[in-house]
C-alpha cells in the first residue's frame, strides 16, 4: 500500500466531518478520509450513533487511524479543519480524564464514547500529530475530505 509521508516519515491523511441539519432532529453526519486522488483507502462513510458535526470530526480521525493500524502504519499527521477535534485531543482530554470525564460545568463530556475510542487508538500509535488546515480555503486535500464527508452525509440509511 502506498501512502504520502511528511518529512518526518508520518503518513499524511486529511479528515473531515459534515452534518447537514446539525443540531436538529434531521441531522445526518458523514465522514471523509482522504489519502490521495483515487486512493483505494479513501473513505466516505455515515457516522454511527449521535448525528452531530463534532461527532463526525472525531469519527473521521478514528477511521483514519483504524485504516493505518490495519496497514502497520504507526505514525500519522492528521490534517483537519476542526479546532474542536484538535483541542479535544491536545488540550482538554487530560483534564477530562482527571475529572472523570466531566466538563467544567460538572456534566459528562459530550462525545465521550467517540473520544474514548479515539484516545484508545492513539495509544496504539507511535506518533499522532494534528495539523490545522483552514477549511474552505482552497486546500486540495481538505476539499477532497470535505467532499467525501458531504457525500456520506447525503446518503440515506
MDTraj code that builds the backbone (N, CA, C; nanometers):
import mdtraj as md
import numpy as np

residues = "UNK UNK UNK UNK UNK UNK UNK UNK UNK UNK UNK UNK UNK UNK UNK UNK UNK UNK UNK UNK UNK UNK UNK UNK UNK UNK UNK UNK UNK UNK UNK UNK UNK UNK UNK UNK UNK UNK UNK UNK UNK UNK UNK UNK UNK UNK UNK UNK UNK UNK UNK UNK UNK UNK UNK UNK UNK UNK UNK UNK UNK UNK UNK UNK UNK UNK UNK UNK UNK UNK UNK UNK UNK UNK UNK UNK UNK UNK UNK UNK UNK UNK UNK UNK UNK UNK UNK UNK UNK UNK UNK UNK UNK UNK UNK UNK UNK UNK UNK UNK UNK UNK UNK UNK UNK UNK UNK UNK UNK UNK UNK UNK UNK UNK UNK UNK UNK UNK UNK UNK UNK UNK UNK UNK UNK UNK UNK UNK UNK UNK UNK UNK UNK UNK UNK UNK UNK UNK UNK UNK UNK UNK UNK UNK UNK UNK UNK UNK UNK UNK UNK UNK UNK UNK UNK UNK UNK".split()
xyz = np.array([
    [0.0852, -0.1178, 0.0000],
    [0.0000, 0.0000, 0.0000],
    [0.0900, 0.1244, 0.0000],
    [0.0551, 0.2179, -0.0797],
    [0.1325, 0.3405, -0.0933],
    [0.0631, 0.4555, -0.0206],
    [0.1389, 0.5283, 0.0570],
    [0.0879, 0.6451, 0.1278],
    [0.1769, 0.7650, 0.0992],
    [0.1264, 0.8837, 0.1269],
    [0.2076, 1.0048, 0.1240],
    [0.2618, 1.0277, 0.2644],
    [0.3891, 1.0638, 0.2723],
    [0.4549, 1.0845, 0.4012],
    [0.5066, 1.2275, 0.4112],
    [0.5061, 1.2812, 0.5341],
    [0.5667, 1.4121, 0.5561],
    [0.7177, 1.3945, 0.5742],
    [0.7866, 1.5012, 0.6029],
    [0.9334, 1.4943, 0.6117],
    [0.9829, 1.4116, 0.7302],
    [0.8938, 1.3816, 0.8250],
    [0.9314, 1.3008, 0.9413],
    [0.8994, 1.1528, 0.9222],
    [0.8400, 1.1191, 0.8091],
    [0.8039, 0.9804, 0.7830],
    [0.6650, 0.9425, 0.8318],
    [0.5833, 1.0423, 0.8676],
    [0.4463, 1.0171, 0.9119],
    [0.3531, 1.0156, 0.7907],
    [0.2581, 0.9224, 0.7892],
    [0.1559, 0.9227, 0.6847],
    [0.0726, 1.0501, 0.6992],
    [0.0459, 1.1149, 0.5867],
    [-0.0385, 1.2348, 0.5858],
    [-0.1777, 1.1948, 0.5381],
    [-0.2774, 1.2262, 0.6197],
    [-0.4160, 1.1962, 0.5840],
    [-0.5031, 1.3153, 0.6202],
    [-0.5974, 1.3452, 0.5336],
    [-0.6936, 1.4528, 0.5570],
    [-0.8245, 1.3913, 0.6051],
    [-0.8830, 1.4516, 0.7076],
    [-1.0109, 1.4035, 0.7594],
    [-1.1080, 1.5197, 0.7706],
    [-1.2362, 1.4883, 0.7553],
    [-1.3382, 1.5915, 0.7729],
    [-1.4698, 1.5254, 0.8083],
    [-1.5533, 1.6015, 0.8750],
    [-1.6887, 1.5598, 0.9063],
    [-1.7862, 1.6611, 0.8493],
    [-1.9048, 1.6144, 0.8190],
    [-2.0116, 1.7020, 0.7705],
    [-2.1410, 1.6576, 0.8354],
    [-2.2267, 1.7550, 0.8643],
    [-2.3538, 1.7191, 0.9270],
    [-2.4629, 1.8185, 0.8887],
    [-2.5226, 1.7992, 0.7711],
    [-2.6375, 1.8827, 0.7359],
    [-2.7462, 1.8674, 0.8425],
    [-2.8036, 1.9794, 0.8810],
    [-2.9067, 1.9760, 0.9838],
    [-2.8505, 1.9638, 1.1242],
    [-2.7209, 1.9918, 1.1410],
    [-2.6577, 1.9804, 1.2730],
    [-2.7422, 2.0541, 1.3776],
    [-2.7670, 1.9881, 1.4882],
    [-2.8446, 2.0493, 1.5954],
    [-2.9946, 2.0303, 1.5827],
    [-3.0377, 1.9620, 1.4778],
    [-3.1807, 1.9361, 1.4610],
    [-3.2060, 1.7858, 1.4624],
    [-3.3302, 1.7486, 1.4700],
    [-3.3649, 1.6068, 1.4689],
    [-3.3399, 1.5423, 1.3325],
    [-3.3177, 1.6254, 1.2304],
    [-3.2953, 1.5738, 1.0955],
    [-3.1462, 1.5677, 1.0596],
    [-3.0606, 1.5886, 1.1566],
    [-2.9169, 1.5864, 1.1312],
    [-2.8741, 1.4499, 1.0786],
    [-2.7790, 1.4521, 0.9853],
    [-2.7206, 1.3278, 0.9330],
    [-2.5732, 1.3551, 0.9075],
    [-2.4896, 1.2798, 0.9737],
    [-2.3461, 1.3060, 0.9737],
    [-2.2700, 1.2054, 0.8883],
    [-2.1678, 1.2558, 0.8222],
    [-2.0807, 1.1710, 0.7419],
    [-1.9361, 1.2113, 0.7610],
    [-1.8460, 1.1208, 0.7257],
    [-1.7029, 1.1488, 0.7364],
    [-1.6347, 1.1240, 0.6025],
    [-1.5256, 1.1980, 0.5853],
    [-1.4378, 1.1773, 0.4716],
    [-1.2960, 1.1578, 0.5213],
    [-1.2310, 1.0550, 0.4704],
    [-1.0904, 1.0279, 0.4985],
    [-1.0229, 1.0211, 0.3622],
    [-0.9266, 1.1111, 0.3398],
    [-0.8653, 1.1217, 0.2080],
    [-0.7135, 1.1086, 0.2168],
    [-0.6605, 1.0100, 0.1447],
    [-0.5164, 0.9870, 0.1397],
    [-0.4536, 1.0469, 0.0147],
    [-0.5211, 1.0357, -0.0987],
    [-0.4689, 1.0855, -0.2257],
    [-0.5758, 1.0632, -0.3314],
    [-0.5583, 1.1240, -0.4479],
    [-0.6521, 1.1029, -0.5575],
    [-0.6604, 0.9546, -0.5919],
    [-0.7810, 0.9056, -0.6037],
    [-0.8087, 0.7670, -0.6439],
    [-0.7436, 0.6625, -0.5533],
    [-0.7126, 0.7001, -0.4307],
    [-0.6516, 0.6055, -0.3367],
    [-0.7583, 0.5057, -0.2931],
    [-0.7244, 0.3785, -0.2936],
    [-0.8240, 0.2754, -0.2636],
    [-0.8731, 0.2786, -0.1189],
    [-0.8022, 0.3490, -0.0310],
    [-0.8451, 0.3554, 0.1087],
    [-0.9203, 0.4839, 0.1440],
    [-0.9395, 0.5732, 0.0473],
    [-1.0235, 0.6895, 0.0734],
    [-1.1590, 0.6394, 0.1221],
    [-1.2191, 0.7143, 0.2127],
    [-1.3399, 0.6651, 0.2786],
    [-1.4461, 0.7734, 0.2859],
    [-1.5673, 0.7353, 0.2535],
    [-1.6850, 0.8200, 0.2660],
    [-1.7883, 0.7348, 0.3385],
    [-1.8222, 0.7744, 0.4620],
    [-1.8980, 0.6844, 0.5489],
    [-1.9904, 0.7628, 0.6412],
    [-2.1103, 0.7081, 0.6642],
    [-2.2013, 0.7674, 0.7620],
    [-2.1486, 0.7445, 0.9033],
    [-2.1825, 0.8342, 0.9924],
    [-2.1410, 0.8256, 1.1328],
    [-2.2451, 0.7463, 1.2103],
    [-2.2010, 0.6474, 1.2891],
    [-2.2962, 0.5760, 1.3740],
    [-2.3307, 0.6610, 1.4969],
    [-2.4418, 0.6334, 1.5562],
    [-2.4757, 0.6989, 1.6831],
    [-2.5195, 0.8429, 1.6663],
    [-2.4770, 0.9263, 1.7579],
    [-2.5200, 1.0661, 1.7639],
    [-2.4770, 1.1402, 1.6376],
    [-2.5746, 1.2049, 1.5744],
    [-2.5514, 1.2733, 1.4468],
    [-2.5214, 1.4210, 1.4695],
    [-2.3949, 1.4523, 1.4942],
    [-2.3517, 1.5911, 1.5092],
    [-2.2236, 1.6126, 1.4307],
    [-2.1961, 1.7384, 1.4004],
    [-2.0737, 1.7709, 1.3302],
    [-1.9510, 1.7332, 1.4129],
    [-1.9539, 1.7625, 1.5431],
    [-1.8385, 1.7301, 1.6269],
    [-1.8138, 1.5793, 1.6334],
    [-1.9195, 1.5016, 1.6450],
    [-1.9039, 1.3562, 1.6451],
    [-1.8438, 1.3088, 1.5129],
    [-1.8842, 1.3719, 1.4037],
    [-1.8311, 1.3360, 1.2724],
    [-1.6816, 1.3662, 1.2634],
    [-1.6390, 1.4792, 1.3157],
    [-1.4965, 1.5138, 1.3115],
    [-1.4135, 1.4104, 1.3888],
    [-1.4634, 1.3713, 1.5048],
    [-1.3923, 1.2714, 1.5863],
    [-1.3907, 1.1364, 1.5140],
    [-1.5053, 1.0973, 1.4592],
    [-1.5155, 0.9668, 1.3928],
    [-1.4248, 0.9597, 1.2699],
    [-1.4080, 1.0697, 1.2007],
    [-1.3181, 1.0717, 1.0850],
    [-1.1753, 1.0371, 1.1276],
    [-1.1301, 1.0939, 1.2385],
    [-0.9955, 1.0629, 1.2890],
    [-0.9869, 0.9167, 1.3325],
    [-1.0925, 0.8661, 1.3951],
    [-1.0966, 0.7246, 1.4347],
    [-1.0777, 0.6352, 1.3129],
    [-1.1529, 0.6622, 1.2076],
    [-1.1456, 0.5774, 1.0879],
    [-1.0083, 0.5871, 1.0216],
    [-0.9494, 0.7053, 1.0193],
    [-0.8162, 0.7203, 0.9592],
    [-0.7141, 0.6352, 1.0335],
    [-0.7157, 0.6421, 1.1659],
    [-0.6196, 0.5647, 1.2447],
    [-0.6490, 0.4155, 1.2335],
    [-0.7762, 0.3772, 1.2336],
    [-0.8140, 0.2365, 1.2127],
    [-0.7501, 0.1819, 1.0850],
    [-0.7625, 0.2575, 0.9775],
    [-0.7070, 0.2154, 0.8488],
    [-0.5562, 0.1995, 0.8591],
    [-0.4898, 0.2984, 0.9164],
    [-0.3430, 0.2936, 0.9238],
    [-0.2944, 0.1773, 1.0089],
    [-0.3610, 0.1501, 1.1174],
    [-0.3219, 0.0365, 1.2011],
    [-0.3344, -0.0949, 1.1241],
    [-0.4377, -0.1055, 1.0396],
    [-0.4547, -0.2257, 0.9572],
    [-0.3371, -0.2468, 0.8623],
    [-0.2680, -0.1390, 0.8279],
    [-0.1541, -0.1464, 0.7358],
    [-0.0202, -0.1274, 0.8073],
    [-0.0210, -0.1482, 0.9390],
    [0.1007, -0.1399, 1.0200],
    [0.1737, -0.0074, 1.0038],
    [0.0957, 0.0981, 0.9937],
    [0.1499, 0.2349, 0.9936],
    [0.1178, 0.2938, 1.1299],
    [0.2206, 0.3386, 1.1998],
    [0.2031, 0.3815, 1.3388],
    [0.2370, 0.5288, 1.3622],
    [0.2607, 0.6030, 1.2547],
    [0.2906, 0.7456, 1.2650],
    [0.2042, 0.8188, 1.1642],
    [0.1287, 0.9182, 1.2125],
    [0.0348, 0.9872, 1.1246],
    [0.0307, 1.1358, 1.1563],
    [0.0145, 1.2134, 1.0499],
    [-0.0183, 1.3551, 1.0616],
    [-0.1599, 1.3692, 1.0085],
    [-0.2529, 1.4020, 1.0984],
    [-0.3932, 1.4170, 1.0626],
    [-0.4193, 1.5634, 1.0317],
    [-0.4564, 1.5891, 0.9079],
    [-0.4873, 1.7240, 0.8616],
    [-0.6373, 1.7453, 0.8793],
    [-0.6742, 1.8493, 0.9540],
    [-0.8158, 1.8719, 0.9847],
    [-0.8466, 2.0203, 0.9907],
    [-0.9694, 2.0541, 0.9567],
    [-1.0136, 2.1928, 0.9716],
    [-1.0923, 2.2113, 1.1013],
    [-1.0867, 2.1125, 1.1887],
    [-1.1630, 2.1163, 1.3138],
    [-1.0741, 2.1498, 1.4334],
    [-1.0807, 2.2744, 1.4773],
    [-1.0102, 2.3102, 1.6004],
    [-1.0727, 2.2385, 1.7194],
    [-1.2001, 2.2052, 1.7101],
    [-1.2639, 2.1274, 1.8162],
    [-1.1920, 1.9949, 1.8342],
    [-1.1698, 1.9220, 1.7254],
    [-1.1002, 1.7937, 1.7324],
    [-0.9595, 1.8121, 1.7890],
    [-0.8876, 1.9083, 1.7378],
    [-0.7504, 1.9328, 1.7846],
    [-0.7491, 1.9663, 1.9328],
    [-0.8361, 2.0567, 1.9742],
    [-0.8399, 2.0952, 2.1162],
    [-0.8797, 1.9786, 2.2055],
    [-0.9755, 1.8987, 2.1607],
    [-1.0150, 1.7815, 2.2402],
    [-0.8943, 1.6935, 2.2700],
    [-0.8150, 1.6663, 2.1668],
    [-0.7091, 1.5667, 2.1802],
    [-0.5758, 1.6239, 2.2280],
    [-0.5588, 1.7553, 2.2228],
    [-0.4307, 1.8132, 2.2640],
    [-0.4400, 1.9024, 2.3872],
    [-0.5598, 1.9538, 2.4188],
    [-0.5724, 2.0463, 2.5314],
    [-0.6638, 1.9952, 2.6427],
    [-0.7778, 1.9392, 2.6050],
    [-0.8824, 1.9133, 2.7037],
    [-0.8854, 1.7718, 2.7579],
    [-0.8415, 1.6742, 2.6796],
    [-0.8641, 1.5339, 2.7157],
    [-0.7992, 1.4950, 2.8484],
    [-0.6804, 1.5417, 2.8760],
    [-0.6145, 1.5030, 3.0012],
    [-0.6905, 1.5547, 3.1225],
    [-0.7446, 1.6753, 3.1143],
    [-0.8241, 1.7290, 3.2250],
    [-0.9536, 1.6497, 3.2406],
    [-1.0159, 1.6133, 3.1291],
    [-1.1384, 1.5339, 3.1357],
    [-1.1121, 1.4001, 3.2037],
    [-1.0011, 1.3378, 3.1707],
    [-0.9670, 1.2102, 3.2340],
    [-0.9510, 1.2280, 3.3843],
    [-0.8828, 1.3338, 3.4244],
    [-0.8630, 1.3602, 3.5676],
    [-0.9945, 1.3911, 3.6383],
    [-1.0881, 1.4530, 3.5662],
    [-1.2172, 1.4926, 3.6238],
    [-1.3259, 1.3875, 3.6049],
    [-1.2861, 1.2651, 3.5695],
    [-1.3862, 1.1607, 3.5488],
    [-1.4768, 1.1873, 3.4305],
    [-1.4221, 1.2486, 3.3263],
    [-1.4941, 1.2813, 3.2048],
    [-1.6095, 1.3782, 3.2293],
    [-1.5852, 1.4714, 3.3205],
    [-1.6804, 1.5795, 3.3453],
    [-1.6212, 1.7084, 3.2890],
    [-1.7071, 1.7924, 3.2337],
    [-1.6603, 1.9216, 3.1836],
    [-1.6583, 2.0236, 3.2974],
    [-1.6253, 2.1463, 3.2656],
    [-1.6119, 2.2491, 3.3700],
    [-1.7450, 2.2805, 3.4388],
    [-1.8568, 2.2403, 3.3784],
    [-1.9884, 2.2595, 3.4392],
    [-2.0344, 2.1381, 3.5182],
    [-1.9470, 2.0366, 3.5286],
    [-1.9808, 1.9167, 3.6033],
    [-2.0632, 1.8153, 3.5263],
    [-2.0875, 1.8418, 3.3983],
    [-2.1641, 1.7492, 3.3145],
    [-2.0693, 1.6535, 3.2420],
    [-2.1214, 1.5375, 3.2056],
    [-2.0433, 1.4423, 3.1273],
    [-2.0053, 1.5068, 2.9938],
    [-1.8818, 1.4890, 2.9550],
    [-1.8307, 1.5452, 2.8299],
    [-1.9120, 1.4921, 2.7121],
    [-1.9566, 1.5847, 2.6274],
    [-2.0257, 1.5440, 2.5055],
    [-1.9295, 1.4637, 2.4182],
    [-1.9799, 1.3684, 2.3463],
    [-1.8996, 1.2852, 2.2561],
    [-1.8013, 1.1958, 2.3309],
    [-1.8271, 1.1696, 2.4579],
    [-1.7345, 1.0920, 2.5402],
    [-1.6980, 0.9578, 2.4775],
    [-1.7960, 0.8834, 2.4292],
    [-1.7691, 0.7499, 2.3755],
    [-1.6776, 0.7556, 2.2539],
    [-1.7048, 0.8496, 2.1640],
    [-1.6183, 0.8646, 2.0456],
    [-1.4774, 0.9071, 2.0878],
    [-1.4683, 0.9965, 2.1837],
    [-1.3374, 1.0431, 2.2298],
    [-1.2585, 0.9314, 2.2975],
    [-1.3273, 0.8464, 2.3738],
    [-1.2598, 0.7316, 2.4358],
    [-1.2039, 0.6372, 2.3297],
    [-1.2814, 0.6133, 2.2248],
    [-1.2357, 0.5268, 2.1160],
    [-1.1137, 0.5877, 2.0460],
    [-1.1194, 0.7172, 2.0173],
    [-1.0070, 0.7832, 1.9510],
    [-0.8838, 0.7809, 2.0406],
    [-0.9013, 0.8079, 2.1678],
    [-0.7882, 0.8063, 2.2618],
    [-0.7242, 0.6676, 2.2682],
    [-0.8067, 0.5640, 2.2692],
    [-0.7554, 0.4275, 2.2723],
    [-0.6726, 0.3974, 2.1474],
    [-0.7216, 0.4390, 2.0324],
    [-0.6485, 0.4163, 1.9078],
    [-0.5174, 0.4953, 1.9047],
    [-0.5213, 0.6171, 1.9539],
    [-0.3997, 0.6989, 1.9584],
    [-0.2939, 0.6302, 2.0438],
    [-0.3377, 0.5652, 2.1499],
    [-0.2429, 0.4941, 2.2370],
    [-0.1772, 0.3750, 2.1671],
    [-0.2388, 0.3258, 2.0580],
    [-0.1799, 0.2172, 1.9792],
    [-0.0797, 0.2683, 1.8755],
    [-0.0738, 0.4000, 1.8591],
    [0.0153, 0.4617, 1.7597],
    [0.1441, 0.5088, 1.8271],
    [0.2479, 0.5281, 1.7459],
    [0.3723, 0.5862, 1.7961],
    [0.3673, 0.7386, 1.7912],
    [0.3133, 0.7928, 1.6818],
    [0.3052, 0.9376, 1.6630],
    [0.1696, 0.9712, 1.6033],
    [0.0995, 1.0651, 1.6666],
    [-0.0222, 1.1220, 1.6083],
    [-0.0107, 1.2730, 1.6231],
    [0.0031, 1.3396, 1.5103],
    [0.0084, 1.4855, 1.5072],
    [-0.1198, 1.5356, 1.4424],
    [-0.1770, 1.6397, 1.5009],
    [-0.2935, 1.7045, 1.4421],
    [-0.2482, 1.8385, 1.3859],
    [-0.2768, 1.8608, 1.2587],
    [-0.2391, 1.9862, 1.1936],
    [-0.3653, 2.0555, 1.1453],
    [-0.3788, 2.1817, 1.1846],
    [-0.4956, 2.2601, 1.1455],
    [-0.4793, 2.3115, 1.0032],
    [-0.5835, 2.2895, 0.9246],
    [-0.5934, 2.3413, 0.7887],
    [-0.7209, 2.4244, 0.7834],
    [-0.7090, 2.5486, 0.7454],
    [-0.8275, 2.6339, 0.7392],
    [-0.9255, 2.5778, 0.6358],
    [-1.0474, 2.5536, 0.6792],
    [-1.1489, 2.4958, 0.5923],
    [-1.1944, 2.5905, 0.4835],
    [-1.2341, 2.5340, 0.3712],
    [-1.2903, 2.6103, 0.2592],
    [-1.1961, 2.7230, 0.2177],
    [-1.0683, 2.6881, 0.2109],
    [-0.9654, 2.7865, 0.1781],
    [-0.8747, 2.7361, 0.0660],
    [-0.9334, 2.6566, -0.0233],
    [-0.8631, 2.6052, -0.1400],
    [-0.7463, 2.5124, -0.1062],
    [-0.7516, 2.4433, 0.0084],
    [-0.6542, 2.3379, 0.0359],
    [-0.7105, 2.2107, -0.0267],
    [-0.6393, 2.1575, -0.1249],
    [-0.6923, 2.0475, -0.2058],
    [-0.7307, 1.9255, -0.1224],
    [-0.6422, 1.8822, -0.0341],
    [-0.6711, 1.7648, 0.0481],
    [-0.7929, 1.7853, 0.1362],
    [-0.8033, 1.9045, 0.1938],
    [-0.9185, 1.9352, 0.2779],
    [-1.0468, 1.9370, 0.1960],
    [-1.0402, 1.9917, 0.0764],
    [-1.1585, 1.9945, -0.0095],
    [-1.2032, 1.8528, -0.0458],
    [-1.1074, 1.7641, -0.0690],
    [-1.1413, 1.6262, -0.1038],
    [-1.2045, 1.5535, 0.0152],
    [-1.1485, 1.5715, 0.1345],
    [-1.2066, 1.5091, 0.2542],
    [-1.3466, 1.5641, 0.2799],
    [-1.3646, 1.6940, 0.2610],
    [-1.4956, 1.7564, 0.2792],
    [-1.5965, 1.6999, 0.1796],
    [-1.5553, 1.6825, 0.0547],
    [-1.6443, 1.6266, -0.0472],
    [-1.6885, 1.4851, -0.0083],
    [-1.5932, 1.4030, 0.0388],
    [-1.6264, 1.2667, 0.0808],
    [-1.7226, 1.2678, 0.2000],
    [-1.7004, 1.3585, 0.2938],
    [-1.7879, 1.3681, 0.4119],
    [-1.9286, 1.4104, 0.3722],
    [-1.9378, 1.5089, 0.2832],
    [-2.0708, 1.5543, 0.2392],
    [-2.1435, 1.4460, 0.1601],
    [-2.0702, 1.3698, 0.0784],
    [-2.1326, 1.2586, 0.0046],
    [-2.1913, 1.1578, 0.1015],
    [-2.1181, 1.1249, 0.2054],
    [-2.1672, 1.0270, 0.3042],
    [-2.2894, 1.0815, 0.3780],
    [-2.2839, 1.2089, 0.4171],
    [-2.3949, 1.2680, 0.4926],
    [-2.5211, 1.2728, 0.4080],
    [-2.5051, 1.2830, 0.2774],
    [-2.6220, 1.2917, 0.1884],
    [-2.6849, 1.1553, 0.1600],
    [-2.6190, 1.0480, 0.2033],
    [-2.6750, 0.9133, 0.1845],
    [-2.7848, 0.8898, 0.2870],
    [-2.8849, 0.8161, 0.2475],
    [-2.9907, 0.7785, 0.3409],
    [-2.9696, 0.6348, 0.3834],
    [-3.0125, 0.6034, 0.5041],
    [-2.9981, 0.4663, 0.5537],
    [-3.0825, 0.3724, 0.4744],
])
top = md.Topology()
chain = top.add_chain()
for i, resn in enumerate(residues, 1):
    res = top.add_residue(resn, chain, resSeq=i)
    for name in ("N", "CA", "C"):
        top.add_atom(name, md.element.get_by_symbol(name[0]), res)
traj = md.Trajectory(xyz[None], top)
